[in-house]
C-alpha cells in the first residue's frame, strides 16, 4: 500500500510504498533525511485501480475500471481475438498454450510430404 508521511522539520509530505506488516516502522524523510516523520491518513491510502481511469494504448481508449477492461476483452474474444495482460497470465496456462502450438506445427510438418520438406531444407527455408 501507499502511505503518506509528513516531516515537521522541512514541512514536506511524501509517500512510501510498504506492506501492512511494516506500517509501524519509521521512515526517513525523502527530502531532508530526518527520521521523525509521522504517518498521515490520506487519499493515497484508499486509492485503488478500480477508481483510477487510465488511457490504454492497446484499446485506444480510456479504461475506467476492471469491469470495463473485462468487457473490452470479452468484445475482443467475440471477434476471435485474444489479449492478455502482461504478468497476469498463469505460467502453467502459458506453457500449455505454447506446447499446443509446437505440437500443431510438428503435426503439420509430419503431414507434409517428405519431398517438400527436403526441398525446404535444400533451399534454406
URGI-V651721 format. One record per pair of residues at least 24 apart in sequence whose C-alpha atoms are under 7 Angstrom apart, sorted by the first residue. I is the first residue (numbers start at 1). J is the second residue. If there is no record, write none. Layout:
i->(I,I)
j->(J,J)
This chain:
i->(1,2,2,3,3,3,4,4,4,4,5,5,5,5,6,6,6,6,7,7,7,8)
j->(45,44,45,39,44,45,39,40,41,42,37,38,39,40,37,38,39,40,36,37,38,37)
